[in-house]
Amino acid sequence: MKALGPIPSGFGAVDGVLELGGSPVTRWVEEAGSTPLFLYSADHIRRRVAELRSALPVRIALHYAVKANPFPPLLELMRGLVDGFDIASGGELEIVRGAGLSLAQVSFAGPGKRDSELQAAIEAGVTLNLESEGEAARAIAIAERVGVRPRLAIRVNPSFDLKGSGMKMGGGAKPFGIDAERVPALVRTVIDSGAQWRGFHIFAGSQALDAEAVADTQAQALALAAELAQQSGVPLPHCNLGGGLGIPYFPGDTPIDLPLVGERLAAQMAALPDVLRDTEFCIELGRYLVGEAGVYLARIVDRKVSHGEVFLVTDGGLHHQLAASGNFGTVVRRNYPSAIATRFGAPVAEEATIVGCLCTPLDRLADKGGFPRADAGDLVAVFCAGAYGASASPSSFLGQGPAVEMLV
Ligand SMILES: *Cc1c(COP(=O)(O)O)cnc(C)c1O
């Protein structure tokens, strides 16, 4: 039997059925009218934000990285909970516009922004996190042409990365940001253009569970921001310190020590160099805010045995949950947390492999896990489905189409 990832805290059962948002998930499935279904718990997200607010220094604003989950009702919930939004495409700009978010609180990072995307962002008053000198030149020229004073920040490619992070986004040659030593010259170009100078964006990595590593990276980001501000010779209005807080997905993962991150950041805020005295700071988080609030539900369509192994075949799969299938940036496939939602908490009775309905051996939601006996008609739950699930999976593959999403 292979271990399953840890089920996030806060999930219980009513009459043997997984509960979410105060009701058994079977109620939401009925309401949705079909499976598969992504269910997101508003309470879970509210609790997570409250934990962050109480752990982090008040000076640190909280931004939501929209790409983790751009479901419009979830964005509307986030509007009342966080201080800003980070987007990574013109498509996400249209999504946040549609959700009624204040665009002055939005910043736009990401390589390869097209002219049309730059123009839409500039006209909307969105802050651009510039990824290269070429992008800066295009943004400045577009702003002049449309007659809008652009809000420009510079994404710095730091010389350090986030130790132990699942996805490294800094350190060495990268398509993201501008190498630190070239930043001061670009700051002067931006300011000389008459743009509104919005500071630095320093993002070194993602999905870290080691609080010390996150705190060290934040300290390095602050030191770098101070050094670059000094060299640029202008006060730094704003600094996005990146994010990187991860969530446990796999067997043996443990939650990050959030109070420790908060304490270390508070100590750093108390000892800021003069050049950062009036700087506004934020961190940007995606999965840490919403990942554990989501559950993916699929119905078992068939139960079969092959060479003595039990397969529970569901109506879901990697077209909605690419990451849980192990095909989204993982080297070794390990099991996400999963359970039989309609027999939640029942003792383990057998080893079973939960697969999707796609004709590919990659389509495994749980490999040789221990589960209660389940049959066709039962619901399977895959946890940690609130981030990079619906939006980061190939839902058109094999003509399957997207899953229903609900925020409850
Ligand atoms: C993807 C991304 C994030 C969010 O990452 P999470 O691991 O979901 O917190 C934040 N900032 C930038 C620049 C990103 O590219």
The ligand as an ORCA input file, in Angstrom:
! r2SCAN-3c Opt
* xyz 0 1
  C       2.552     31.760     -9.291
  C       3.023     32.954     -8.612
  C       2.602     33.224     -7.303
  C       1.737     32.294     -6.505
  O       2.415     31.149     -6.141
  P       1.798     30.170     -5.038
  O       2.782     29.081     -4.929
  O       0.476     29.732     -5.522
  O       1.672     30.966     -3.792
  C       2.995     34.410     -6.731
  N       3.776     35.277     -7.407
  C       4.222     35.032     -8.669
  C       5.080     36.027     -9.337
  C       3.869     33.876     -9.299
  O       4.317     33.631    -10.532
*
